[in-house]
Amino acid sequence: MKKSMLRTKNLVFEYIRRDEEGNVEDILRALDDVSLEVQKGEFVAILGHNGSGKSTVAKHINALLSPTEGAVFVNDMDTQDEEHLWDIRKSAGMVFQNPDNQIIATVVEEDVAFGPENVGVPTEEIWRRVEESLTAVGMTAYRTHSPNKLSGGQKQRVAIAGIMAMRPDCIILDEPTAMLDPVGRKEVMKTVHELNKIEGVTILLITHYMDEVIDADRVIVMDEGKIVMQGTPRQIFSQVDKLKGYRLDVPQVTELAYELKKQGVPMPDGILTVEEFTAAYTAVKAKYGQGSV
Amino acid sequence: MIRDITIGQYYPVDSPIHRLDPRVKLAGTMLFLVSLFAFSGYLGYVIAAVFVGIVIKISKVPFRYIVRGLKPVLILLLFTLLFNVFLTREGKELFSWGIIHIYDQGLIIAGLMAVRLILLVIGTSLMTFTTTPNQLTDGLEKGLRGLKKIKVPVHEIAMMMSIALRFIPILIEETDKIMKAQQARGADFESGKLLQRAKALVPLLVPLVVSAFRRANDLALAMEARCYHGGDGRTKMKPLKYKKRDAVAYLILFGYVGLVIGSGFLF
């Protein structure tokens, strides 16, 4: 049996707005009874429209937010337990959306060292970890550069290296590619997948780009603070209508296959890649002949 | 283009002065400033000037570079010169016309004041020429560690300085972006009188401040997520360690200070 890395149990979180006297003015339930589990070594993606609560979940896992009700466990440590705060943040690193706003130092290698410095790692060990982390994200050539001169994708990889240097068991990425160009997005996603496969780091990817979800082991769809769908990418993307109901899109090829099916072409459900599409389409064509399609 | 702005005026060459521990350079600059006002007599000026000259030579920073650094203080220099020349009423009167009286002592004091100021500016800029802002913050943090006992938040100040250094170029870029966005919608930053131009900056500053706060909030979250919890128990990737050359530099410094102060008693 695999070991559980992250677990939330009936997690509820409410944003409470107070007026000047401190009376409750408005309560906004951002998370409503969210229970999810991520196993060690898994690559899980959380999908959701803006305001679906997906980032709020991420902040709970890193103990940046505390649950209103329910509980969050990282490596079986309760995030509400002050005693484990630093252990939790060490084992569940977090990468944020804006690459500029999470790089602290003016030199790449010093930024990677920031995390280990905070937890009191000895100097020689810091150098070793910086070296390893920069190699893992393929940024060794830039170690003495200023972050300001890097591209968005490179900055985001430096940020990931900064997390890796703390030797986490798990990395939570909160829309890491939302501010990047297509090249940067590809770079970052490739890095994340490599970390998952080669270093065995558990990944929790929060995104609203469908294409990034295809290669995940499991997808969780959130809407209005609730988990509404869960399953493999294929299971999820087979339900095009349901996804559209949550204001989410499907990958382009999936959409094309779906539309063809609606028009009467017998395409299978849950096509995720161009290769699958061409294979299925050729099969359909061979079976029913040129004229019918 | 705006990306290329460098903060501080670090001159990147490799010299014995560059390699010194930043604490030595900080202490050296302080001592030098004090020494400039500690001596009396002409010999002090000569010693101070020679000392600065030698340091410039060792630092490999081109002299014209240093002279260029004097430009911003030119006006201040001129003011002190004029005040000293016109307001000193000592010694022999050399020239008098209406309310203007010039005395020989005035000229001498003005001249010496100018030399002192120039030496002072060169002395401090030598430090910034040979030390990166990062080293400076590191040096300040470690050098002033003792102040922690009287509750001066030394680590926090140093952290703030280094974050400021990191974000200045980002905010400059952002200013540029906002300016262009507003110019595209007809904002005018370049014409009009001073007051008008200052007023035109208000719509620029508001979004800039708002965005700076947002960035600060993001950064604080990111720092917390990376286990930042103040200076206690923190280790360093590049800790400052005194080397032999730093001890030599300290010795030379004290020698210089002794000489300058001593010169006043000799003559």
Interface residues (C-beta under 8 A of the other chain):
Chain A: K59 N62 L64 W86 R89 K90 G93 M94 F96 N98 D100 N101 Q102 I103 I104 A105 T106 V107 E109 E110 A113 F114 G115 P116 E117 N118 V119 G120 V121 P122 T123 I126 W127 V130 P147 N148 K149 G162 I163 M166
Chain B: R3 P133 N134 S162 I163 L165 R166 P169 I170 R215 D218 L219 L221 A222 M223 E224 A225 R226 C227 Y228 H229 G233 R234 T235 K236 M237 K238 P239
